[in-house]
Amino acid sequence: MKTSDIIASVGVIILLIAFLLNMYKKVSAQGRVYTGMNFLGAAICCFSSYLIDFYPFVVLEGVWGAFALYSFLNVPRGTSK
């Protein structure tokens, strides 16, 4: 397995864990944990897509990460889930 595959796998796992935690109501979609995991997963996937020169996914994951970061920074303080 190539390094870019490992990096991408880590990013996708983070995104899937965030999705499952939200689906099973362990974290809120508006909370810092969920938005933070979305940002981190998307940023990692964006970087791995850049490594393999797959620019459509660089754009997709970059936009996803940017919106997740915006949401993360705008979550009211004291919201942990």
C-alpha positions in Angstrom: 0.0 0.0 0.0 1.3 3.4 -1.0 1.7 6.3 1.5 -1.1 8.2 -0.2 -3.4 5.3 0.3 -2.7 5.1 4.0 -3.2 8.8 4.4 -6.5 8.7 2.5 -7.6 5.7 4.5 -7.0 7.6 7.8 -9.0 10.6 6.5 -11.9 8.4 5.3 -12.0 6.5 8.6 -12.2 9.8 10.5 -15.1 10.9 8.3 -16.9 7.6 8.7 -16.5 7.6 12.4 -17.9 11.1 12.6 -20.9 10.1 10.5 -21.6 7.0 12.6 -21.3 8.9 15.9 -23.8 11.4 14.5 -26.1 8.8 13.1 -26.2 7.0 16.5 -26.7 10.3 18.3 -23.4 10.2 20.2 -22.4 13.6 18.8 -24.4 16.5 17.4 -23.9 17.6 13.8 -23.7 21.2 15.1 -21.1 20.3 17.8 -17.3 20.8 17.9 -16.5 17.1 17.9 -18.4 16.4 14.7 -17.3 19.5 12.8 -13.8 19.0 14.0 -13.7 15.4 12.8 -15.2 16.5 9.5 -12.5 19.2 9.1 -9.7 16.9 10.0 -10.9 14.0 7.8 -11.6 16.3 4.8 -8.2 18.0 5.2 -6.4 14.6 5.3 -8.3 13.4 2.2 -7.6 16.6 0.4 -3.9 16.2 1.0 -3.9 12.6 -0.1 -5.7 13.6 -3.3 -3.1 16.3 -3.9 -0.4 13.7 -3.5 -1.8 11.6 -6.4 -2.7 14.6 -8.5 -6.4 13.9 -8.4 -7.6 17.5 -8.5 -11.4 17.0 -8.6 -11.1 15.5 -5.1 -8.7 18.1 -4.0 -11.4 20.7 -4.8 -14.2 18.5 -3.2 -12.3 17.8 0.0 -10.9 21.3 0.2 -14.4 22.9 0.0 -15.7 20.3 2.5 -12.9 21.1 4.8 -13.3 24.8 4.5 -17.0 24.6 5.4 -16.3 22.3 8.2 -13.6 24.6 9.6 -16.0 27.6 9.2 -18.7 25.7 11.1 -16.2 24.5 13.8 -15.1 28.1 14.4 -18.7 29.3 14.7 -19.9 26.7 17.1 -20.9 28.5 20.4 -18.5 28.0 23.3 -19.6 25.3 25.7 -21.0 23.0 23.0 -19.1 19.8 23.3 -21.2 17.2 21.6 
